Amino acid sequence: MNVLVDRRGAVTVLALRGEVDAGTVSRLRRAVAAEVEAGARQLVVDLTDVGFMDSTALAALLGLQNDMRLDHGGDLRLCGPPPQLRQVLALTRLEDVFAIFPHRAAAVASYL
């Protein structure tokens, strides 16, 4: 998995590419930690190019969102989940927990 960072004013977008699983999720955690340390408080995780995500990755996203809200006064939102990932988010009821947007522009605009 690769993490590409795109800063849009006060909003930081972390675009994930590839498979996000137990073997790669630490890269996501490190990327979020680095952005938070740099002052980011409004995060978007772009899932458009994610081919697979396991339960470890879902748990990590949930933990990162909780950390952003409780420890840093910020938020973490999702965008662009492919259909199969959107179905997993629905089945696990995580779509009720995360703000999920169809594309990056909508997610970034939601902070404005």
FENVENNOR-V959092 format. One record per residue. N is the residue number from 1. RES is the residue in one letter. PSI is psi in whole degrees, -180 to 180 (999 if undefined). OMEGA is omega in radians with two decimals (999 if undefined). D_LAST is the distance of its C-alpha to the last C-alpha in whole Angstrom. Layout:
n: [N/N]
res: [RES/RES]
psi: [PSI/PSI]
omega: [OMEGA/OMEGA]
d_last: [D_LAST/D_LAST]
//
This chain:
n: [1/2/3/4/5/6/7/8/9/10/11/12/13/14/15/16/17/18/19/20/21/22/23/24/25/26/27/28/29/30/31/32/33/34/35/36/37/38/39/40/41/42/43/44/45/46/47/48/49/50/51/52/53/54/55/56/57/58/59/60/61/62/63/64/65/66/67/68/69/70/71/72/73/74/75/76/77/78/79/80/81/82/83/84/85/86/87/88/89/90/91/92/93/94/95/96/97/98/99/100/101/102/103/104/105/106/107/108/109/110/111/112]
res: [M/N/V/L/V/D/R/R/G/A/V/T/V/L/A/L/R/G/E/V/D/A/G/T/V/S/R/L/R/R/A/V/A/A/E/V/E/A/G/A/R/Q/L/V/V/D/L/T/D/V/G/F/M/D/S/T/A/L/A/A/L/L/G/L/Q/N/D/M/R/L/D/H/G/G/D/L/R/L/C/G/P/P/P/Q/L/R/Q/V/L/A/L/T/R/L/E/D/V/F/A/I/F/P/H/R/A/A/A/V/A/S/Y/L]
psi: [141/150/119/131/133/116/126/82/-124/-3/132/125/128/106/121/140/128/-153/132/111/-171/-30/-16/-13/-23/-29/-40/-47/-44/-40/-44/-45/-42/-41/-40/-43/-32/-3/0/136/-12/101/144/130/114/117/9/-41/25/122/-24/143/125/-180/-29/-43/-40/-43/-38/-43/-43/-45/-40/-40/-45/-43/-44/-45/-48/-38/-23/0/27/-156/160/123/159/152/157/28/132/161/-44/-35/-37/-38/-42/-42/-36/-47/-34/0/17/-18/-17/-14/-43/146/120/129/152/-29/167/-45/-41/-40/-43/-45/-27/-21/-15/999]
omega: [3.03/3.07/3.09/-3.09/3.12/3.14/3.13/-3.04/-3.12/-3.10/3.09/3.12/3.04/-3.12/-3.13/3.11/3.09/-3.12/3.11/-3.08/-3.09/-3.12/-3.08/-3.01/3.11/3.09/3.09/3.14/3.13/3.14/3.11/3.14/3.14/-3.14/3.10/3.11/3.12/3.07/3.14/3.09/3.12/-3.06/2.99/3.02/-3.11/-3.06/-3.04/-3.05/3.08/-3.14/-3.10/3.07/-3.13/-3.08/3.08/3.14/3.09/3.11/3.12/3.10/3.12/3.11/3.12/3.09/3.11/3.10/-3.14/-3.08/-3.01/-3.04/-3.01/3.12/-3.12/3.13/3.08/-3.12/-3.11/3.02/3.00/-3.13/3.05/-3.06/-3.11/3.10/3.08/3.11/3.10/3.12/3.11/-3.11/3.14/-3.13/3.08/3.06/3.06/-3.09/-3.10/2.88/-3.07/-3.09/-3.07/-3.12/-3.04/-3.08/3.12/3.13/3.12/-3.14/-3.12/3.11/-3.05/999]
d_last: [29/27/24/22/19/16/14/11/10/9/9/13/14/18/20/23/26/29/30/29/32/33/35/31/29/30/28/25/25/26/23/21/23/23/19/19/22/20/17/15/13/10/12/13/17/17/21/22/25/26/29/30/29/31/31/31/28/26/27/26/22/23/24/21/19/21/21/18/17/21/22/19/16/14/13/14/13/16/16/19/22/25/27/29/26/24/28/28/25/26/30/29/26/23/21/21/20/17/14/16/14/17/15/13/11/10/10/7/5/6/4/0]
//
